[in-house]
Amino acid sequence: MRKNGLKKIIKEGGVAANGWLSIPSSFSAEIVANCGFDAVTVDLQHGMIDFSQALTMFQAISTTNATPLGRPTSSSAVEIMRLLDAGAYGVICPQVDTAEIARTVVSACRYPPVGTRSFGPPRGVLYGGADYYPNANDEILAIVMIESRQAVENLDEILDVEGIDGIYIGPNDLSLSFGGGPGCFPEGEIGETIELIRKRAADRGIFSGIYCADVDMCIKRIDQGFQLVNVGNDAAALKVSYLTQIDRIKTKTMSAGANTETSNCGY
């Protein structure tokens, strides 16, 4: 079976850069995956993506060395299994607020007798190889999102669920659940809570990832000890790039207009 490159990086103590896709386009996915990311996540929860679009995006990612991941709309076992069958080599499941939900996620990622994943991975075998079935339990990553006050209150019970490979913090929803607003929060109450989550996961040998809005925040989180970070998402990157370029163009045209007006004043 094709090895999970992301899992290898994490296991060796490295840090992985994760691309994040919200635009429903295989071409966009192919562009992002060719940028050198260690993993690329297809986001069905907040991205504008349905399953059929996700499938073509996994196919595009698979032309590169990036590990394909999926974020389902929920921690539904059926949806998790379907994304894995489509070729995802791991899932980042949202709103894992209890140990029971965490067990559902892990079980959906593992074939019996370890879990309850149903067999029938048409594209999983195509991407992973003919020996997919006997090795999938060792390669597929089960990553749960900690992003609420309830999840923090149940943190120890969640982290004690056998089979969790990693946790992924959603700082925006975490802050909202504590009565704040969206943001990355390197400091303050939410910052302290984020560090608490990371440390308790690390104490159990579970790697931690976190959603970041930009490169500066990624660097701060890496220094903090996180092993999986992402630089915003594709839609945000597209917007920021165009805003920067348009700002330069507008600045130039306004300057040219001012010069023209000044030059005409003498006539």
N, C-alpha and C positions, 0 to 999 in steps of 0.2 A: 504493500500500500504506500502511496505517496506520503512522505513524512509531512507533519505539520510544522512549517518553518517558524511560525510564531511561537509555538510551544517549545521548540528547541531554543530559541533566543531567550525566552523567559527561564527555562530550566537551567541555562548556563549563566544566569544572573545578569543578562543584558537588558537593555531598554528598547522597546519597540515603538515605532511610529505608525500610527493607525490612520488611514484615510477614512473619511466619513461621507457617505453618499446619500443625498436627499433628492437629487434630480433624477426622474425616471428615464434614464437614457443609457443604453449600452455603450454608446460612443463616449459619453461623458465618463462612464465607469472605466472604460479602456484608457482614456487619457490620464485619469487620476492614478490608476493602477500602474501605469508606466512611469510614474514620477519617482519611483524608488521606495514607496511605502512598504513596510514589513507586512502589514495587513490592511485590508480594506473592508469596511463594514457597510452593508446595504441596509439602510434604515427604513423599515416598513412602519415603524411607530409614528414618527414625526415627519418622515420623508413623504413625498407625493408619489409613492411607489406601491403597486399591487404585486401579487405573486408572479404573474406572467412576465411583468417587467423585471422583477427581481431575478428570475431565471436567466434572462438574456444578459443581465448585468453580471451574474456569477460566471457566465460563459466568457464575458469580456475580461473579467479579472483573471480568469484561469489561463489567459494567454501570457501572463506575467508570473513572477515568482512571489507575488503578494498572496498571503493567506486569505481566502474569502471567508468573511464572517457575516452573520445576519442578525439584525435586531427585529424580532417579531413585534407585532402590535401589542401583544400581551404575553404572559407566561403560559399560554395555552399549549398543552402537550401536543395536540394535533398540529398546530402551526409550527412548533419547534421541529417536529419530525419531518414535516413537509419541506422546510428550509434545508434541513440536513440531507434529505433525499435529493434536493436540487443541487447539491454540491457545496453547501456551506461547511466549513471545517470547524465551526464553532458558532455559538449563539451568545449574544449579550442580551439577557432578558430583563425587561423593565419591571418596576414595581414589585420587587420581591420583598414583601413586608414581613413575611413570617417564615418559619422553618418549614412549614407544610408546603408553601409555594416553592421554596428552594428545593425540597425533595422532589416535587413534581418536575421541575426543570431538569435536575440531574437524571432522574429516571427516564425522561423523554430522550435524553442524549445517549443512553446506554442500552444496548441489546441485552435480552435475558441471558443468563439469570441475574445479571447485575441490575438491569433496569427493565423498562417496559416498552422500549422503542420497537415499533412494528417494522418488520422487514419488507423492503421493496424500494431500494435506493437506485432508481434507474440512472440518474446522472451522478450520484455518489460513486457508483462503481466505475462509470465512465471516466470521472475525474480522478478518483482515488486509486483505481486499479482492481484487477480481478480478485485480489485477496482482501478486498475492502471489509467484508463481514467479520472475519476473525480478528482484525486489527483495529476496527473503527473505535471500539471502546477506549483504546489507548491513545488515539490521535485526536478525537473530537473534543473541543474545549467547551465546558459548561461554565459560563460566566454570568453571575447574577448582579443586578444593579441594586445598590443601596442608595435610596434617594428620598427617604421620608423619615419623619420622627418615629413612626411606628417601627420601621426597619431598624433604626438605631436602638430603640428600646428592646428589640428582639435580636440584637446583633450577635450576641454570643451563641444563641440557639441556632441562628442561621449559619454562622461560620462553622458550627460543629456538625453540620450536615455532611456526611461522607460523600466525596465525589465532586465537590465544588473545586474547580481549578482556579478561578479568580473572581474578584469582585470589581465592579465598575461603578464609580461614584458619579451621580448626576447632581452637580452642585446647585443648579437652578431650582429643581424640584425640592431638593433637600432644604434650601433656604425658604422656599414657599411654605413648606410644611411646618417650619418653625416661626412662621408669621412675617418673614422678610420678603424681599423681592429677588428677582433673578440676578445672577452674577457669579463670579468665580471664587470670591471670598478666600484669599490667602490668609487673612487674619480675622480676629473677632470670634464670636461664638461659633459660627459655621466653620470657620477655619480650624478651630480647635476640634470640632466634631469630625471634620474630614481627617485630621491627623489621628484622632482616636480610632476611626474606622480602619485607616491604613495600617496602623500599628497592630491592632488586634488581629487583622488578617495575616500580617507578616509573622506574628508570633505563632500562627498555626501553619505556616508554610504556604499560605495562599497568596498569590500575587495580586497586586492592585493596579487598576487603571482609573483614569478620570477624564471627563470631558473638559477640554480646554478651548478657549476662544481664539487664542493666538499663540505665536511662537514664544513670546516672553513668558506667558503663563505655563507653557509646556516645559520650559527650562526650569522655572521655579518648582514645578511638580516633580521633575526628574531629580532635582537637588534634594527634594523632600523625601524621595525614596520610591516614587511611583515607577512602575515598569512598563506601563502602556499608556500612551498619551496621543491625542489627536489635535490637529491644528484646525479647529472649527469644522465646517463642512464645505462641500463643493459649492453650494449656493452662496454661502457667505464669502468664500474666496472669490467667486466670480463678481459679486457685488463690490467688494472692496477694491478689486483690481480695476474695474470700470470706473468707480467713483474717483480713484486716484488719477486715472488717465483723463477723465472728463474735467476734473478740477484743474489739471495742468493746461488742458486745451482752453477752458474758460478763462483762466488767468492770462493766457497768451492773447486770446481774442479781445479781452477787455483792455489789456495793455495796448494792443494795436489800435483799438478804437479810440483810446485816449490820445495816442500819438497822432492819429489822423485828425482828431478834432483840434488838437493844438496847432497842427500844421496849417489847418484851414483858417485859423483865426487871423492870420496875417493878410488875408485876401478880402 
